[in-house]
Amino acid sequence: MTLILLMILGAAGFAWWNAARAAAERAETLGRNACRAADVQWLDQSVHAIGTRVCRLPSGRLGLERTFRFDYSHDGVDRQSGRMVLRGGELVSFTGPAMATVTPLRPRGEEG
């Protein structure tokens, strides 16, 4: 009986670790792509898990919401922190580098 319980606990632990690794890899891909799109430097080549909590997924089932932090730099000297939240495998919140947008200037008196 003890062996069966140990096997169940081991399987549950492995499933937890595997899901956490998959979420971290997804977060790393999202952060790296955001940095590339914003033309900033991705620092440390990794994300750091800073929180996990139980939440209700859109399907109505219970799931995990994981929060990750990553660092990036605009010029290689400064260091900015970004943050993203994954609910299940879906990105629900992102704070970090954004693509630069340029608003064209219009001469005075021209309405647009």
ROGULUM-667424 format. One record per residue: residue in one letter; x, y, z of N, C-alpha, C, O in turn. Coordinates in steps of 0.02 Angstrom, whole numbers, padded with zeros to 5 digits, m for minus. Example, Ala and Ser with C-alpha at 12.3 -4.5 7.8 and 13.67 -1.06 7.14 Angstrom:
! residues 2
  resn      nX      nY      nZ     caX     caY     caZ      cX      cY      cZ      oX      oY      oZ
     A   00660  m00284   00390   00615  m00225   00390   00660  m00165   00390   00712  m00166   00423
     S   00642  m00112   00354   00684  m00053   00357   00645   00002   00394   00670   00057   00402
! end
This chain:
! residues 112
  resn      nX      nY      nZ     caX     caY     caZ      cX      cY      cZ      oX      oY      oZ
     M   00041  m00060   00000   00000   00000   00000   00044   00063   00000   00028   00112  m00034
     T   00098   00062   00038   00143   00120   00042   00175   00133  m00026   00183   00191  m00046
     L   00193   00080  m00061   00224   00087  m00126   00176   00120  m00176   00196   00161  m00217
     I   00113   00101  m00173   00063   00130  m00219   00055   00205  m00205   00051   00245  m00251
     L   00052   00223  m00141   00047   00294  m00123   00108   00333  m00146   00101   00389  m00171
     L   00167   00305  m00138   00228   00338  m00162   00228   00346  m00238   00250   00398  m00263
     M   00203   00296  m00273   00199   00301  m00346   00150   00355  m00367   00164   00392  m00414
     I   00093   00360  m00333   00044   00411  m00349   00072   00481  m00335   00064   00526  m00376
     L   00104   00489  m00278   00135   00553  m00261   00190   00571  m00311   00197   00629  m00330
     G   00230   00522  m00330   00282   00534  m00380   00254   00555  m00447   00280   00601  m00478
     A   00201   00523  m00468   00168   00540  m00531   00138   00610  m00528   00144   00649  m00576
     A   00107   00627  m00472   00078   00694  m00464   00133   00747  m00464   00126   00800  m00494
     G   00188   00733  m00430   00244   00780  m00429   00274   00790  m00497   00291   00846  m00516
     F   00281   00736  m00535   00308   00741  m00603   00260   00781  m00647   00283   00822  m00687
     A   00195   00770  m00641   00146   00807  m00681   00149   00882  m00665   00146   00923  m00710
     W   00156   00898  m00601   00161   00969  m00579   00224   01001  m00610   00220   01055  m00638
     W   00281   00966  m00604   00344   00992  m00630   00340   01000  m00705   00364   01050  m00732
     N   00312   00951  m00740   00307   00953  m00812   00263   01012  m00836   00280   01046  m00884
     A   00207   01023  m00802   00163   01079  m00819   00197   01146  m00806   00190   01193  m00845
     A   00234   01150  m00751   00270   01212  m00736   00324   01226  m00788   00333   01283  m00808
     R   00360   01175  m00809   00411   01183  m00861   00380   01205  m00927   00407   01249  m00961
     A   00324   01174  m00946   00291   01192  m01009   00268   01265  m01007   00275   01301  m01056
     A   00241   01288  m00950   00219   01357  m00943   00278   01405  m00947   00273   01458  m00978
     A   00334   01387  m00916   00393   01430  m00918   00421   01434  m00989   00443   01487  m01010
     E   00420   01380  m01025   00443   01381  m01095   00398   01424  m01139   00422   01460  m01182
     R   00333   01420  m01127   00285   01462  m01164   00296   01535  m01148   00295   01577  m01193
     A   00306   01551  m01083   00319   01620  m01063   00384   01646  m01093   00388   01703  m01113
     E   00435   01603  m01095   00499   01624  m01125   00491   01640  m01199   00518   01689  m01223
     T   00454   01600  m01234   00441   01612  m01305   00403   01678  m01315   00421   01717  m01359
     L   00352   01689  m01275   00313   01751  m01280   00355   01812  m01264   00352   01862  m01300
     G   00395   01809  m01212   00438   01865  m01193   00491   01879  m01246   00503   01937  m01263
     R   00522   01827  m01271   00574   01835  m01322   00544   01866  m01386   00574   01910  m01416
     N   00485   01842  m01406   00452   01869  m01466   00432   01942  m01456   00438   01982  m01503
     A   00409   01960  m01396   00390   02029  m01382   00451   02075  m01386   00448   02130  m01412
     C   00508   02051  m01359   00569   02091  m01361   00594   02099  m01433   00616   02153  m01452
     R   00589   02046  m01472   00610   02050  m01542   00566   02099  m01580   00590   02139  m01620
     A   00501   02096  m01569   00454   02140  m01604   00464   02213  m01584   00454   02258  m01625
     A   00483   02225  m01522   00494   02294  m01498   00565   02318  m01510   00582   02374  m01494
     D   00607   02274  m01538   00677   02290  m01553   00715   02310  m01490   00751   02360  m01489
     V   00707   02271  m01437   00745   02280  m01375   00783   02216  m01360   00769   02163  m01389
     Q   00831   02221  m01315   00873   02164  m01299   00842   02123  m01242   00825   02151  m01190
     W   00836   02058  m01252   00810   02011  m01203   00869   01995  m01156   00920   01971  m01180
     L   00862   02008  m01091   00916   01997  m01044   00909   01931  m01007   00853   01908  m00996
     D   00964   01902  m00989   00968   01840  m00948   00942   01778  m00983   00947   01724  m00955
     Q   00913   01785  m01042   00888   01728  m01082   00840   01683  m01044   00838   01622  m01056
     S   00802   01711  m00997   00755   01669  m00959   00698   01710  m00929   00701   01772  m00928
     V   00648   01675  m00905   00594   01705  m00867   00598   01676  m00796   00627   01623  m00785
     H   00569   01712  m00749   00571   01690  m00680   00499   01686  m00654   00462   01735  m00656
     A   00480   01628  m00630   00413   01620  m00602   00410   01658  m00536   00451   01647  m00492
     I   00360   01702  m00529   00354   01740  m00467   00288   01728  m00431   00277   01755  m00377
     G   00245   01686  m00460   00183   01671  m00426   00142   01618  m00461   00144   01612  m00522
     T   00105   01581  m00421   00059   01530  m00447  m00003   01531  m00403   00002   01534  m00342
     R  m00061   01529  m00435  m00122   01526  m00395  m00175   01486  m00433  m00171   01479  m00494
     V  m00223   01461  m00398  m00278   01424  m00427  m00329   01474  m00454  m00344   01524  m00421
     C  m00355   01461  m00513  m00404   01505  m00544  m00456   01464  m00582  m00448   01403  m00591
     R  m00507   01497  m00605  m00558   01465  m00646  m00542   01481  m00719  m00537   01539  m00738
     L  m00534   01430  m00759  m00519   01438  m00830  m00582   01456  m00868  m00637   01446  m00842
     P  m00577   01483  m00929  m00637   01500  m00968  m00683   01440  m00979  m00744   01449  m00988
     S  m00656   01380  m00978  m00697   01321  m00987  m00738   01304  m00925  m00782   01261  m00927
     G  m00725   01339  m00870  m00761   01326  m00807  m00724   01280  m00760  m00744   01272  m00703
     R  m00671   01249  m00783  m00632   01203  m00742  m00581   01242  m00701  m00562   01298  m00718
     L  m00558   01211  m00647  m00505   01241  m00608  m00438   01231  m00643  m00426   01179  m00673
     G  m00396   01281  m00639  m00330   01278  m00670  m00282   01322  m00632  m00298   01347  m00578
     L  m00223   01330  m00659  m00172   01371  m00627  m00158   01434  m00667  m00157   01433  m00728
     E  m00147   01488  m00631  m00126   01550  m00660  m00054   01562  m00636  m00041   01566  m00576
     R  m00008   01568  m00683   00063   01576  m00667   00087   01645  m00689   00071   01667  m00745
     T   00124   01678  m00646   00151   01744  m00661   00227   01738  m00670   00261   01705  m00631
     F   00252   01769  m00723   00323   01767  m00739   00351   01837  m00746   00315   01884  m00765
     R   00414   01845  m00731   00450   01908  m00739   00509   01896  m00786   00539   01843  m00786
     F   00524   01947  m00826   00583   01944  m00870   00613   02014  m00875   00579   02063  m00860
     D   00674   02018  m00896   00709   02082  m00902   00728   02096  m00974   00743   02050  m01012
     Y   00727   02160  m00992   00746   02181  m01058   00780   02249  m01054   00775   02283  m01003
     S   00814   02268  m01108   00850   02331  m01110   00840   02365  m01177   00840   02332  m01229
     H   00831   02431  m01176   00824   02469  m01238   00891   02482  m01271   00896   02482  m01332
     D   00943   02494  m01230   01008   02512  m01259   01066   02471  m01232   01123   02487  m01247
     G   01054   02419  m01194   01107   02378  m01166   01134   02404  m01101   01174   02370  m01069
     V   01113   02463  m01080   01137   02493  m01017   01081   02492  m00965   01092   02472  m00908
     D   01021   02512  m00985   00965   02512  m00938   00938   02441  m00930   00952   02397  m00970
     R   00899   02431  m00878   00868   02365  m00865   00796   02377  m00844   00782   02410  m00794
     Q   00750   02350  m00884   00679   02357  m00870   00651   02287  m00856   00676   02237  m00881
     S   00599   02285  m00816   00566   02221  m00801   00499   02217  m00836   00461   02265  m00837
     G   00485   02159  m00864   00421   02144  m00894   00386   02091  m00853   00418   02056  m00814
     R   00322   02085  m00862   00283   02037  m00822   00228   02009  m00867   00198   02045  m00907
     M   00216   01944  m00860   00161   01914  m00897   00126   01863  m00853   00155   01832  m00809
     V   00062   01854  m00867   00021   01807  m00830  m00008   01758  m00880  m00039   01777  m00930
     L   00002   01694  m00867  m00026   01640  m00908  m00080   01605  m00867  m00067   01583  m00811
     R  m00138   01598  m00896  m00192   01560  m00864  m00202   01498  m00906  m00225   01501  m00963
     G  m00182   01441  m00877  m00177   01381  m00918  m00118   01392  m00963  m00063   01403  m00938
     G  m00126   01389  m01027  m00072   01404  m01074  m00084   01469  m01111  m00047   01485  m01158
     E  m00135   01507  m01091  m00155   01567  m01127  m00129   01630  m01092  m00135   01636  m01031
     L  m00102   01676  m01131  m00078   01739  m01104  m00138   01783  m01089  m00179   01797  m01133
     V  m00144   01806  m01026  m00201   01849  m01007  m00179   01919  m00988  m00220   01964  m00985
     S  m00114   01928  m00974  m00090   01995  m00955  m00017   02000  m00975   00022   01952  m00967
     F   00003   02058  m01002   00072   02068  m01022   00091   02140  m01010   00056   02186  m01031
     T   00146   02150  m00975   00175   02216  m00965   00248   02212  m00984   00285   02173  m00955
     G   00268   02251  m01032   00337   02247  m01054   00348   02290  m01115   00312   02339  m01126
     P   00398   02272  m01155   00414   02313  m01214   00356   02312  m01264   00324   02261  m01274
     A   00345   02369  m01293   00293   02374  m01345   00326   02400  m01408   00376   02435  m01406
     M   00297   02383  m01463   00323   02407  m01527   00316   02483  m01528   00265   02510  m01507
     A   00367   02516  m01552   00365   02589  m01557   00315   02609  m01611   00314   02580  m01666
     T   00274   02657  m01596   00227   02682  m01646   00243   02756  m01657   00256   02793  m01609
     V   00241   02776  m01718   00256   02845  m01736   00193   02875  m01766   00164   02848  m01813
     T   00172   02931  m01738   00114   02966  m01763   00138   03018  m01813   00178   03061  m01795
     P   00114   03015  m01875   00137   03065  m01924   00112   03135  m01905   00057   03143  m01880
     L   00155   03184  m01916   00137   03253  m01902   00096   03281  m01960   00110   03266  m02019
     R   00047   03320  m01944   00005   03351  m01996   00014   03427  m01991   00020   03455  m01937
     P   00014   03459  m02048   00019   03533  m02046  m00041   03562  m02010  m00095   03532  m02009
     R  m00031   03622  m01981  m00086   03655  m01946  m00143   03669  m01993  m00134   03685  m02052
     G  m00202   03662  m01966  m00261   03676  m02005  m00287   03616  m02043  m00343   03618  m02069
     E  m00247   03564  m02048  m00269   03504  m02083  m00306   03459  m02035  m00279   03441  m01983
     E  m00366   03442  m02051  m00405   03398  m02008  m00399   03327  m02032  m00392   03314  m02092
     G  m00401   03280  m01982  m00394   03211  m02004  m00442   03167  m01975  m00441   03107  m01989
! end
